[in-house]
Amino acid sequence: MISVYEARKLLADFSLETEEEELVLGKSAGRILSRSVIASLPHPFFDQTAVDGYAFRYSDWKEGQTLKLVGETPAGDKAYEGLEEGEAIRIFTGAPIPLEADTVVMQEYTNKEDAQVLINPHKFVKGSNIRLKGEQLALGDEVLANGHLINENSIGLLASLGVEKVFVNKKIGVGIVVTGDEFATGSKPEPGQIFESNGIMLSKAFEKYACQTQILFSKDNEAVLKSTISKALETNDLLCVTGGVSVGDYDFTPKVLEDLGFETIFHKITQKPGKPLLFARKGKKLAFGLPGNPRSVMICFYPYILPLIIRSQRLRADINKGLFGLAHDFTKKDDGKTHFLAGRFEQSKVHILGGQASHMLKTLAEANVLVEFGPEKNSWREFEKVPCLFIS
C-alpha cells in the first residue's frame, strides 16, 4: 500500500501516445488542437466602425458647427474615398472607415438636417469608436495554441479568420469494463439487484476530454472477465475496470490483468474512499482497476485518471485546483489515511457536504470541489486552508 503522494508521483511518469488528424472546423468542438493556429490575416481585416454613426476628421469638429454629409457606407461595402475637409459620412457597424477619417461619433450624439450633421458636445476623442486593423490579431500571431480544448467560442474565433480545418489529437480510446452480477437489466430491479451507473458516469467524464469510450460488462467470473478485458484491449489503449479489485472471493481483476501480461505499478492507496485502486501497464497500454462503489470510482478518476488524460492530450488547461479556507471546523477519523470529501466552494469558502459514504452519489452530484484532507492530522479549524480540486 502506498500514499496518495507516492501514487501521484508514480503516475506522473506515464502517458498515452496520441496521433493527430485534420478535421473541418464545424466538427472540431470538444477536440484538442495538436498544432497551433496561426493568423493568415490580421483581425480585424481593416479599420472599421464599432457603432452606427458618422465618420469624420476629428480636427474638423467645432462645437455648434455642422459637417456636410456626403455619403454613407453600410457593412459589406468598400471604404468611402475622397472625404474632404468639413465633410462626414453616415456609417454602420462593421463598415470600413474612410482613409481620410479618424473618428466616429455615435448617432445618438448627433442631429441631422438635410445634408448637414451637427455633432453635439459629449465625451469623445480622436479615434473614438474605431476598431483598428489587426488590433486583436496581427498577421502571423498565434491564434490558439496547441493543447487548446476547442469550444464554441474557439470555433467562432477561427471562423471569423476564415479557418476551415484544424489539426487535432485523435480521441483516446478508453475501454470501460463494469463487473458484477448484481445489475438489473430491466426497468425494475429484482430483489438484491441495483441499477448500474459506473459505466455511463465514467464514459461521460472521459468524453469531456476528447476520449472515445467503449462500455463492456462482465459477470463475476474469472474466465468471463478475462475474455471481456481482452476484447476491450483490442481497440483501446486505456482500460478501466470497475469492481473486482479488492480481496474478496469474486475480486478477479488483479489476477486477470497479471495473466494478460500487465505489470502492476501499484495496488491500494492509503485513502478513503478508493483504497483498492490499481494501476498497471502492458507496453503502450495502461489499466486502472477501480472500486465498484460509484462514489469511489469518481474519487479515483479526478485525482489520478484525469491528470493522465490531460498529460496525454497535452491539454493546456491544467486541472483547476487551489488552497481555500474552510467554512467551518472539520474533524476526520485519525486513521492515517487521506480523505477525499465532496464540498461546495461558495463565497470564497469551502463547505463540506453531508452524506459521504462510498456508495452515495447525491452529494458528489451537488459538489463543485473535491476536498483533500491529508493523513498528517485529523482536525481543521474554520478558515484553515485545504487543497481543493474543482470537479464542476
Sequence and secondary structure as in RCSB ss.txt:
>XXXX:A:sequence
MISVYEARKLLADFSLETEEEELVLGKSAGRILSRSVIASLPHPFFDQTAVDGYAFRYSDWKEGQTLKLVGETPA
GDKAYEGLEEGEAIRIFTGAPIPLEADTVVMQEYTNKEDAQVLINPHKFVKGSNIRLKGEQLALGDEVLANGHLI
NENSIGLLASLGVEKVFVNKKIGVGIVVTGDEFATGSKPEPGQIFESNGIMLSKAFEKYACQTQILFSKDNEAVL
KSTISKALETNDLLCVTGGVSVGDYDFTPKVLEDLGFETIFHKITQKPGKPLLFARKGKKLAFGLPGNPRSVMIC
FYPYILPLIIRSQRLRADINKGLFGLAHDFTKKDDGKTHFLAGRFEQSKVHILGGQASHMLKTLAEANVLVEFGP
EKNSWREFEKVPCLFIS
>XXXX:A:secstr
 B HHHHHHHHTT      EEEEEGGG TT BBSS EE SS BSSS EESSSEEEE GGG  TT EEEEEEEE T
TS       TTEEEEE TT B  TT  EEEEGGGEEEETTEEEE   S  TTTTEE TTSSB TT EEE TT B 
 HHHHHHHHHTT  EEEEE  EEEEEEEE S B  SSS  TT B   HHHHHHHHHHTTTEEEEEEEE S HHHH
HHHHHHHHHH SEEEEES  SSSTT  HHHHHHHTT EEEEE BSEES TT EEEEETTEEEEEE SSHHHHHHH
IIIIIHHHHHHHTT SS   EEEEEESS EE   SS EEEEEEEEETTEEEE S   TT  HHHHH SEEEEE T
T SEE TT EEEEEE  
